[in-house]
Amino acid sequence: MDALSLIGVALALAMDAFAVALAAGLSLNKLTGRHLFRLGWHFGLFQAMMPVLGWLAGLTVQQWIADYDHWVAFALLSLVGGKMIHEALSEPDEDRPPGDPTKGMTMVMLSVATSIDALAVGLTLAMLGVDIWVPSLVIGLVAGTLTVAGMLLGRRISGHWGPRVEIFGGLVLFAIGLKILIEHTLLQ
């Protein structure tokens, strides 16, 4: 995987974390370094672990789908990107639990929810024969950094930017899937 694609994937995957962090920054009465560290660390950690889990799962099915793995990669990235766009355009959930989103089960659930897309990306990378360790590290670092940036930005702006960021992330994932498909079908 080239560096530009890796950065694109990492940024796209981090858009959910950024949007949630933006909302967290808006919802907290006082934003402290502890809040920034907790959410940034957990979002980054989960974003780094999920591609590894997907990659490990992908290694077990790779031999059966090697002839059409580029179609699977395109489909997975398109589905994940489409899901991100759909969620961004859907009505916001009014039943959001109150309280500090950087503590307890709320933080764990948000960490899983914002990183589940990375599982599919890890599966895709396994099918493409890409080693997972550097991408996983980059994905985790970008997610942690954008989480902190999102929380800080959330204290400064209104919440209407969140859906736009997720739409952009979904479009980037779709574009990367299309690039993989084109590279494997037209250029071979």
N, C-alpha and C positions, 0 to 999 in steps of 0.2 A: 504494500500500500504506500503510495507516495505521500509526502509530507502535507501537501495541500489537501488531499482527500482526507487524511487523518485529522487535520485541524477542522475541516468542514464537518466531519462526523462528530468530533468532540463538541464543537460549538452547537450543532443541531441537537445532540443529546442533552446538552446543558440548558437548552431553552426552557424545558419544563421546570428544571430546578431554579432557573433564573426567575421565571414567572411566579413560582410558589414563594421564592425568597422575597420577591417584590411585594407580594401580598403579606408575607410575614412582617416585613419591615413596616408596612402600613398599619398592621394590626397591633403591633406592640406599642404600649404607652411610652416606654423608654427602651431604646436600643443600646445594649451594652456589648462590650467585647466578648463576654461569655456567650451571649446570644449568637454573635457572628461566628465564633469558634465552633460552637455545638452544631449549628445547622450546616456551616461550611464543611466541617469535618465529616459529618454523617452523610451529607449528599455526595461529597467527593468519594468517600469510602464505598458507598453503595454503587455509585456510578462506575467505580473501578472494579468492583467484585462481579457485577452482573455480566459484563462481557466475558469474563473468564468462565463463569458458569455456562453461558451460552456456547462458548468456544469448546468447552469440554463435552457438552452435549452434541455439538456439531461434529466433533471428531468421530463419534460413534455411528453417525448416519452418512458420513461423507462418501464412503465407497459405493453406496447405493444411488447417490444422486450426482455423481461427478460429471455426467454428460449434460446435465441441465442446471448446474448449480448457479449459473449466472441469472437464469430465470427465477430461481428461488430467491437469490439475493435481491433482485429487482422487486419481486413481489413482497418480500418482507419489509424492505426499506420503504416501498410505496405504501404498504399497509400502516406501518408505524407513522410515516409522515402524514398520511391521510387521517389517521386517528388523532394526531396532534392538531391538525387543522380543524377537524370536526369538533374536538373538545373546545378549541379556541372560539369557534363560532356558536357553540351551544350556550344556552342560558346558564348563568352561574348558579352554583348550588347554594341555596339560601340556608341550608341546614348545617352549615359549617360549624364544627364545635368551637366554642369560645375558649379563651385561655392562651397560654404561651405555646406556640407551635414548635418551640425548640426544646421541649421537654417530653419525656415519657413515651407512651405509645403513639401519641400524635406525631412525634418526630420520626419514629420508626416507620409508621404507616406512610408518612410523606416521603421518607427516604426510599421506600420500596416503590411507591407509586411513581415517583419521578425517575426511577432508574430501570423500570421494567422494560422500557424500550431498548436499553443497552443489552439486555439479554438476547434479543433478536439480532442485534448488530453483532454480538459475539458469535452467535450461530452462523451468521452470514460470513464472518471472517474465517471461521473454521472451514466452511465450504469452499472458500476462495484460496485456502492454503496459506493464510496470513498468520504469522506468529502473533500471539495475543499480548505479550508482556509489555511492549512499548506502547501499543495503542491503549491498553488498559490504564497504564500510568498516565498517559496524556489525557485520556477521557476523564479520569478521576481528578487530576489537577485542574483541568479547565472547568469541570463542574463545581469543584470547591471554590475556585476563584470567582466564577460567575454567581455563585450563591451569595458570597459575601458582598459582591458588587450589587446584586439585586436587592439585598436587604438594605444596604446603604442608600441606594437609589429610591427604594420604596419610602424612605423617610422624607424624600425631597419632592416626589411627583405624585400625581393621582394614579389610581389603579387602571385607567383605560389603556395603558401601554401593554399590559400583560398578554391579552389575546394576540396582539400584533406580533409580539416576540415569538409566541408559539406557532403562529402561521408561518413566519419566516423559517423557523426550525423545521417544520414539516416540509416546506418547499425545498430546503437544502437536502433533506434526506431523500426526497423523491429525485432530485437532480443527481445525487450521487448514485442512486440505484439505476437511473437511466444511463449514466456514464458507464457503469459496470456492464450493463446490457449491451450498449453500443460497442464497447471495447471487445467483448467476447463474441459478438455475433457478426458485426460488420468488419472488424479489423483482424479477423482470423481466417 
